[in-house]
Amino acid sequence: METWGLLAVLGMGAVELWVAVPAGLALQIHPIATGITAAVGGMLGIMVVALTGDRLRTWFLQRRTGTFGSRYSRHVSHLWSRYGVVGLGLLAPLLVGAPLGTALGMTLGVPTGRLLFWMSLGVALCSAGLTLAGTLGLIGIQALGH
């Protein structure tokens, strides 16, 4: 069962860390395994966006920003103008999702290697932070119950 849970966390991590980490913890997968698997999934999502052609990237941007375009555009343009690729890479995984942040970074002309480095670091840090927060929250809830 844990293998299927890890695969689910991996797949969810490729799309959204906010979903992957809580799902792994809810499935009672060890927090370290959850965090690492979600981060690897997030990095795979980044790689898929970076390595695919413009057609898939354009489809993803239109699909993802069609409903929430103004909100996402506002966040990303603020990040970009204030912090550049470092801010985009470190904060996009939490604010807009790693695949969308990668697609937008590429659209803004960030060199792929530099974008992949900062997005991967952002995914790793966000995954670790979400896992730590979720685990501490679960420990707190358990402590209240005893």
Contacts in CASP RR format, 6 or more apart in sequence:
PFRMAT RR
TARGET T0000
AUTHOR 0000-0000-0000
METHOD contacts of the structure
MODEL  1
METWGLLAVLGMGAVELWVAVPAGLALQIHPIATGITAAVGGMLGIMVVA
LTGDRLRTWFLQRRTGTFGSRYSRHVSHLWSRYGVVGLGLLAPLLVGAPL
GTALGMTLGVPTGRLLFWMSLGVALCSAGLTLAGTLGLIGIQALGH
2 27 0 8 1.000
2 29 0 8 1.000
5 24 0 8 1.000
5 27 0 8 1.000
5 29 0 8 1.000
6 29 0 8 1.000
6 33 0 8 1.000
6 37 0 8 1.000
8 23 0 8 1.000
8 24 0 8 1.000
8 27 0 8 1.000
9 20 0 8 1.000
9 21 0 8 1.000
9 23 0 8 1.000
9 24 0 8 1.000
9 27 0 8 1.000
9 29 0 8 1.000
9 34 0 8 1.000
9 35 0 8 1.000
9 37 0 8 1.000
9 38 0 8 1.000
9 41 0 8 1.000
10 20 0 8 1.000
10 37 0 8 1.000
10 38 0 8 1.000
10 40 0 8 1.000
10 41 0 8 1.000
10 44 0 8 1.000
11 20 0 8 1.000
11 41 0 8 1.000
11 44 0 8 1.000
12 19 0 8 1.000
12 20 0 8 1.000
12 23 0 8 1.000
12 38 0 8 1.000
13 19 0 8 1.000
13 20 0 8 1.000
13 37 0 8 1.000
13 38 0 8 1.000
13 39 0 8 1.000
13 41 0 8 1.000
13 42 0 8 1.000
13 45 0 8 1.000
14 41 0 8 1.000
14 42 0 8 1.000
14 44 0 8 1.000
14 45 0 8 1.000
14 48 0 8 1.000
14 99 0 8 1.000
15 45 0 8 1.000
15 99 0 8 1.000
16 97 0 8 1.000
17 38 0 8 1.000
17 39 0 8 1.000
17 42 0 8 1.000
17 93 0 8 1.000
17 94 0 8 1.000
17 97 0 8 1.000
17 98 0 8 1.000
17 123 0 8 1.000
17 126 0 8 1.000
17 127 0 8 1.000
17 130 0 8 1.000
18 94 0 8 1.000
18 130 0 8 1.000
20 34 0 8 1.000
20 37 0 8 1.000
20 38 0 8 1.000
20 41 0 8 1.000
20 42 0 8 1.000
20 127 0 8 1.000
21 34 0 8 1.000
21 35 0 8 1.000
21 38 0 8 1.000
21 127 0 8 1.000
21 130 0 8 1.000
21 131 0 8 1.000
21 134 0 8 1.000
22 130 0 8 1.000
22 134 0 8 1.000
24 34 0 8 1.000
24 37 0 8 1.000
24 38 0 8 1.000
25 31 0 8 1.000
25 34 0 8 1.000
25 131 0 8 1.000
25 134 0 8 1.000
25 135 0 8 1.000
25 138 0 8 1.000
29 37 0 8 1.000
31 131 0 8 1.000
31 132 0 8 1.000
31 134 0 8 1.000
31 135 0 8 1.000
32 131 0 8 1.000
34 131 0 8 1.000
35 127 0 8 1.000
35 128 0 8 1.000
35 130 0 8 1.000
35 131 0 8 1.000
36 127 0 8 1.000
38 127 0 8 1.000
38 130 0 8 1.000
38 131 0 8 1.000
39 123 0 8 1.000
39 124 0 8 1.000
39 127 0 8 1.000
39 128 0 8 1.000
42 93 0 8 1.000
42 98 0 8 1.000
42 99 0 8 1.000
42 123 0 8 1.000
42 127 0 8 1.000
43 98 0 8 1.000
43 120 0 8 1.000
43 123 0 8 1.000
43 124 0 8 1.000
45 98 0 8 1.000
45 99 0 8 1.000
45 102 0 8 1.000
46 98 0 8 1.000
46 99 0 8 1.000
46 102 0 8 1.000
46 116 0 8 1.000
46 119 0 8 1.000
46 120 0 8 1.000
46 123 0 8 1.000
47 116 0 8 1.000
48 99 0 8 1.000
49 56 0 8 1.000
49 57 0 8 1.000
49 60 0 8 1.000
49 99 0 8 1.000
49 102 0 8 1.000
49 103 0 8 1.000
49 106 0 8 1.000
50 102 0 8 1.000
50 106 0 8 1.000
50 112 0 8 1.000
50 115 0 8 1.000
50 116 0 8 1.000
57 103 0 8 1.000
57 106 0 8 1.000
57 107 0 8 1.000
60 99 0 8 1.000
60 100 0 8 1.000
60 103 0 8 1.000
61 100 0 8 1.000
61 103 0 8 1.000
61 104 0 8 1.000
61 107 0 8 1.000
64 72 0 8 1.000
64 99 0 8 1.000
64 100 0 8 1.000
64 103 0 8 1.000
65 72 0 8 1.000
65 73 0 8 1.000
65 100 0 8 1.000
72 96 0 8 1.000
72 100 0 8 1.000
75 95 0 8 1.000
75 96 0 8 1.000
76 88 0 8 1.000
76 92 0 8 1.000
76 95 0 8 1.000
76 96 0 8 1.000
76 101 0 8 1.000
76 104 0 8 1.000
79 87 0 8 1.000
79 88 0 8 1.000
79 91 0 8 1.000
79 92 0 8 1.000
79 95 0 8 1.000
80 88 0 8 1.000
80 105 0 8 1.000
80 108 0 8 1.000
83 90 0 8 1.000
83 91 0 8 1.000
85 105 0 8 1.000
85 110 0 8 1.000
85 114 0 8 1.000
85 115 0 8 1.000
85 118 0 8 1.000
86 118 0 8 1.000
87 118 0 8 1.000
88 101 0 8 1.000
88 104 0 8 1.000
88 105 0 8 1.000
88 110 0 8 1.000
88 115 0 8 1.000
88 118 0 8 1.000
88 119 0 8 1.000
89 101 0 8 1.000
89 115 0 8 1.000
89 118 0 8 1.000
89 119 0 8 1.000
89 121 0 8 1.000
89 122 0 8 1.000
90 118 0 8 1.000
90 121 0 8 1.000
90 122 0 8 1.000
90 125 0 8 1.000
91 122 0 8 1.000
92 98 0 8 1.000
92 100 0 8 1.000
92 101 0 8 1.000
92 102 0 8 1.000
92 104 0 8 1.000
92 119 0 8 1.000
92 122 0 8 1.000
93 101 0 8 1.000
93 119 0 8 1.000
93 122 0 8 1.000
93 123 0 8 1.000
93 126 0 8 1.000
93 127 0 8 1.000
94 126 0 8 1.000
96 104 0 8 1.000
98 119 0 8 1.000
98 122 0 8 1.000
98 123 0 8 1.000
101 119 0 8 1.000
102 115 0 8 1.000
102 116 0 8 1.000
102 119 0 8 1.000
105 115 0 8 1.000
106 112 0 8 1.000
106 115 0 8 1.000
END
